[in-house]
Structure formats: C-alpha cells, structure tokens
Amino acid sequence: MILGGGTGGTMTANRLRRRFDANEAEIHVVDRDDRHVYQPGLLFVPFGLAHEDEIVRPRRRQLRDGIVFHENEVEEVWIERDELLLDDGTVLSYDLLVVASGVRLQPEETEGMTGPGWNERVFTFYDLPGAAALARTLERFGGGRLVVNIADMPIKCPVAPIEFAFLADWYLRERGIRARSEVVLATPLDGCFTKPVASEHLTYLLGNKEIELVTEFSAGEIDGVGGKLTSYDGRELDFDLLVTVPLHGGAAYIERSPGLGDALGFVPTDKHTLQTPAKPNVFALGDATDLPTSKAGSVTHFEAEVLAENVARYFADRELDTSYDGHANCFIETGFHKALLIDFNYDTEPLPGHYPTAVGLPLLRESRLNHLGKLACQWIYWHALLPGRDIPGVTPAMPTAGKKRVAAHAS
Ligand SMILES: Cc1cc2nc3c(=O)[nH]c(=O)nc-3n(C[C@H](O)[C@H](O)[C@H](O)COP(=O)(O)OP(=O)(O)OC[C@H]3O[C@@H](n4cnc5c(N)ncnc54)[C@H](O)[C@@H]3O)c2cc1C
C-alpha cells in the first residue's frame, strides 16, 4: 500500500511491479488527484520558460499495468492494525505500507501571507496555481523591488529560491528593466546555503549578479497591501513583489495517525534502510521523511531504489539493505542558459570536480552543459525515473571518483 502517487510513490510502485508478478504482490497507490506535476518545472513557469500544461501528466498513466490506483484523500492510518481510512469511508488493509505523501505547504501559518495581496503582490511558485499567477504578474512587472523569501526550513528543493533569484535577475535584464529593479534573497539560514563550500560559490554568484542576500531572516508577518515583510526579530523588508516559499509540514493525515509522525507531520525514518521505527512493515521515502538530507526528487529517486530492494527483503525475511547514504544531487539554474551541479550525501558536502566520474558533468561550476542537463531531467523523469528504470552510472551511493577534496571555509 503506497500513500502518495507523486515522485516517490510512482517510482516505488513501478519498481515493485517490475520485481513482483501479479500473483506475488498486489500493489495499491492512493493519491488525492490524477494530476502528476513535474515540480522542478514550477521554477520555469513564472518566467514563461514552461507552460503549466507541459509539466502535468495524468498520474494513472505513469503507473504500470496491474497497479491499483485509488483517487482518494487518505484520512488516517492505524498502524497497530495495518489499516487505513479513505475520504469515502473505505477502509483498506495492508501487509506493508510505504509513506510517500510529500509535504504540505502551509501559507496560512504565516501571519498575513494569504491575506490581502495574496496572488496579487505576494506569490509562491511552489504550487502550480501560484506559479501560473506569478507568470501573469511578472509579465506586467515594470521594475521595482522583488524580494524572494523562505519563510522557514525545512523546504523542498532548498536551492529553488536561489535559482528563482538568479532567473529573476536574468529575466529582468532580458526585459531591460534590471536597472530600475532590486532583487533580494531573504533566508532564515546564516548563509545562502547550508553547506560551506557550495554556499561560498553561490554567494559569490549572488554578489556578481547584484542580488542582495539577507540572512537569518525568518518571516513573521506579511503586509501584502503595504508591501512589508517583517521578520520574527522585527527587521523589515519593503517589497513591490514578494515571492515566498511558505512553511512546510507533513501531510495532515500523518498528524491524525497515532504513532506515525513527529510534531511537524514528518515520518521518523531510518536514514540507511528507510524502514520506520513506528513498525517494521512501515517504510517511508521522499519529502515525507525526517531524514537529514535535502527534500529533493533526486534523493527520492535514490531512496526508491533502496526502498524497493528492502520491501523485497522484508517479504523474504532477509536482512535489510543499509546502503542509503543520503545521496543528493541538484542542478542549480543560474540564468543566461547556464547551471551549476552539486552532488553530496550525509557525510560529504558538495565538492568541485565532475559527476558521476572524472569525465562527467562539471561540479560547482556554471556551465551550459549543466543547463542542458537540467532541461534533460524532465524527459528522463517521465521516461526513465518514474517507470522505475535504472540509469547506467547513476547509483544510490554517492560517487567519489570525480570529486576533488578541498579545505572547507567558514561561510
Ligand atoms: C519549485 C520546485 C522545484 C524543485 N526542483 C527540484 C529539482 O530541480 N531537483 C530535484 O531533485 N527536486 C526538485 N524539487 C523537489 C521534488 O519535486 C520533490 O522533492 C519530490 O517531488 C518529492 O517526491 P515525494 O514523492 O516525496 O512527494 P510528491 O512528489 O510531492 O508526492 C506526494 C504525493 O502525495 C499526495 N498526497 C499528500 N497527502 C495526501 C493525502 N492525504 N491523501 C492522498 N494523497 C496525498 C500528493 O497529492 C502528492 O501527489 C522541486 C520542488 C519544487 C516545489
């Protein structure tokens, strides 16, 4: 039983379907709707670089034959009796549960965020309606002060707000209105990114592009009419346009399900096996977990490989694979048809060099090749990753062959 038919749920279901015959396993996926959004594409929608129709496909069609799809909201899970409740009153029972329900955006949790000015002067590109509304407004934007703000951590794709600031700089220059605009990135972190070497590179690029960086700024209150963003410690930032990344929490049903999640609705998960301490027949992956790595599609993909293996081992009563190492990689769009690539895991921060081997894509360096790599991800996502195919040379374990060790500097 797989809860969530997004990135992780779909990959897991398809990997398991390839592994087990219909007479060996019944595979069910539950999701509240039939619209699978390629979320990295949300970054491009506000700038007219992708249209909403191009990044959405029916969920059902991404699932292999023989997978049962329930288009329902999950209301509650009772792990002690291996059952769950759907919004139409159906109770489903399972032998094994995979939690893949991602995160829930909570803009209403920040005072004033969804008040007057929401989707007029205050936007998020973290969901499809928000990204599309922002596209219409940016098209009419004649210059001014654009503030990009992360309300608080954790968020999915922690580099996406930085990418947004880079692309905003590029977009405003292309339109000839950069001189009468300011771009500000306000983050609750003490640098633009958590990891020192990558943070140093990205901070240099922000400065180069005249993007102001405001650190240790957690959004406390928003006045969407007056154009003022106030931090918890009373600092104020004026804006003409605010692009915000709202607070994230786990799916609401997790909070209602005894013993499943933590106070924020995330699922405590073993960082190497993806089994949960809640019960041996409950596994979790992707944004829904509490794991100390990025909430990213790449992470979810690497986890799905280990998780599918462990589901097979669980049913065969074999010892679980402990090999997931927190491997993550992200292309970071920097504008002007260039991107940077970072690759890291629980223990190794993003380092320079090449990925996946010494002759691969350049790491921590802007290049056109990386931009093309980022664009190619969408095709790879629909045609290889979601169907559960292995990609030669791309493995759950972080490769070290092409990486250069460097002394870390304080950020
Ligand atoms: C703007 C943006 C840019 C990004 N860029 C990148 C990138 O460049 N690279 C990268 O690797 N990652 C990127 N990501 C992150 C990536 O998209 C996510 O990390 C990934 O999709 C996580 O997969 P998941 O399966 O955990 O969650 P999701 O794919 O979000 O799936 C969760 C599913 O659960 C369903 N669900 C939730 N609650 C319920 C319920 N109660 N009942 C029924 N169904 C429910 C939802 O409908 C959803 O379909 C980006 C994300 C955003 C927002």
The ligand as a Tripos MOL2 file, in Angstrom:
@<TRIPOS>MOLECULE
LIG
   53    58     1     0     0
SMALL
NO_CHARGES

@<TRIPOS>ATOM
      1 C1          9.6810   24.6520   -7.2540 C.3       1 LIG1
      2 C2         10.2850   23.3040   -7.0470 C.ar      1 LIG1
      3 C3         11.4350   22.9680   -7.7150 C.ar      1 LIG1
      4 C4         12.0310   21.7320   -7.4990 C.ar      1 LIG1
      5 N1         13.1690   21.4390   -8.1990 N.ar      1 LIG1
      6 C5         13.7830   20.2570   -7.9790 C.ar      1 LIG1
      7 C6         14.9590   19.9260   -8.7020 C.ar      1 LIG1
      8 O1         15.4420   20.6930   -9.5490 O.2       1 LIG1
      9 N2         15.5490   18.7350   -8.4370 N.ar      1 LIG1
     10 C7         15.0530   17.8720   -7.5110 C.ar      1 LIG1
     11 O2         15.6350   16.8030   -7.3160 O.2       1 LIG1
     12 N3         13.9280   18.1550   -6.8250 N.ar      1 LIG1
     13 C8         13.2760   19.3210   -7.0390 C.ar      1 LIG1
     14 N4         12.1200   19.6200   -6.3620 N.ar      1 LIG1
     15 C9         11.6640   18.7220   -5.2790 C.3       1 LIG1
     16 C10        10.9200   17.4870   -5.7690 C.3       1 LIG1
     17 O3          9.9050   17.8320   -6.6460 O.3       1 LIG1
     18 C11        10.3790   16.7510   -4.5590 C.3       1 LIG1
     19 O4         11.3950   16.5800   -3.6130 O.3       1 LIG1
     20 C12         9.8230   15.3730   -4.9360 C.3       1 LIG1
     21 O5          8.7430   15.5310   -5.8040 O.3       1 LIG1
     22 C13         9.4220   14.6060   -3.6760 C.3       1 LIG1
     23 O6          8.7100   13.4500   -4.0060 O.3       1 LIG1
     24 P1          7.6490   12.8530   -2.9890 P.3       1 LIG1
     25 O7          7.1450   11.6120   -3.6200 O.co2     1 LIG1
     26 O8          8.2100   12.7870   -1.6360 O.co2     1 LIG1
     27 O9          6.4910   13.9450   -2.9220 O.3       1 LIG1
     28 P2          5.4790   14.4100   -4.1090 P.3       1 LIG1
     29 O10         6.0800   14.1510   -5.4440 O.co2     1 LIG1
     30 O11         5.1450   15.8020   -3.7650 O.co2     1 LIG1
     31 O12         4.2490   13.4470   -3.9250 O.3       1 LIG1
     32 C14         3.4330   13.4390   -2.7850 C.3       1 LIG1
     33 C15         2.0460   12.9950   -3.2150 C.3       1 LIG1
     34 O13         1.2630   12.6840   -2.0650 O.3       1 LIG1
     35 C16        -0.0740   13.0830   -2.3130 C.3       1 LIG1
     36 N5         -0.7520   13.2570   -1.0190 N.ar      1 LIG1
     37 C17        -0.3400   14.0030    0.0260 C.ar      1 LIG1
     38 N6         -1.2130   13.9000    1.0420 N.ar      1 LIG1
     39 C18        -2.1880   13.0690    0.6180 C.ar      1 LIG1
     40 C19        -3.3950   12.5690    1.2220 C.ar      1 LIG1
     41 N7         -3.7580   12.9010    2.4670 N.pl3     1 LIG1
     42 N8         -4.1720   11.7440    0.5080 N.ar      1 LIG1
     43 C20        -3.8360   11.3940   -0.7640 C.ar      1 LIG1
     44 N9         -2.7070   11.8290   -1.3820 N.ar      1 LIG1
     45 C21        -1.8990   12.6600   -0.6890 C.ar      1 LIG1
     46 C22         0.0680   14.3850   -3.0880 C.3       1 LIG1
     47 O14        -1.0820   14.6590   -3.8440 O.3       1 LIG1
     48 C23         1.2900   14.0850   -3.9670 C.3       1 LIG1
     49 O15         0.9330   13.6150   -5.2350 O.3       1 LIG1
     50 C24        11.4610   20.8160   -6.5840 C.ar      1 LIG1
     51 C25        10.2740   21.1530   -5.9240 C.ar      1 LIG1
     52 C26         9.7010   22.3840   -6.1450 C.ar      1 LIG1
     53 C27         8.4240   22.7430   -5.4250 C.3       1 LIG1
@<TRIPOS>BOND
     1     1     2 1
     2     2     3 ar
     3     2    52 ar
     4     3     4 ar
     5     4     5 ar
     6     4    50 ar
     7     5     6 ar
     8     6     7 ar
     9     6    13 1
    10     7     8 2
    11     7     9 ar
    12     9    10 ar
    13    10    11 2
    14    10    12 ar
    15    12    13 ar
    16    13    14 ar
    17    14    15 1
    18    14    50 ar
    19    15    16 1
    20    16    17 1
    21    16    18 1
    22    18    19 1
    23    18    20 1
    24    20    21 1
    25    20    22 1
    26    22    23 1
    27    23    24 1
    28    24    25 2
    29    24    26 1
    30    24    27 1
    31    27    28 1
    32    28    29 2
    33    28    30 1
    34    28    31 1
    35    31    32 1
    36    32    33 1
    37    33    34 1
    38    33    48 1
    39    34    35 1
    40    35    36 1
    41    35    46 1
    42    36    37 ar
    43    36    45 ar
    44    37    38 ar
    45    38    39 ar
    46    39    40 ar
    47    39    45 ar
    48    40    41 1
    49    40    42 ar
    50    42    43 ar
    51    43    44 ar
    52    44    45 ar
    53    46    47 1
    54    46    48 1
    55    48    49 1
    56    50    51 ar
    57    51    52 ar
    58    52    53 1
@<TRIPOS>SUBSTRUCTURE
     1 LIG1         1 GROUP 0 **** ****
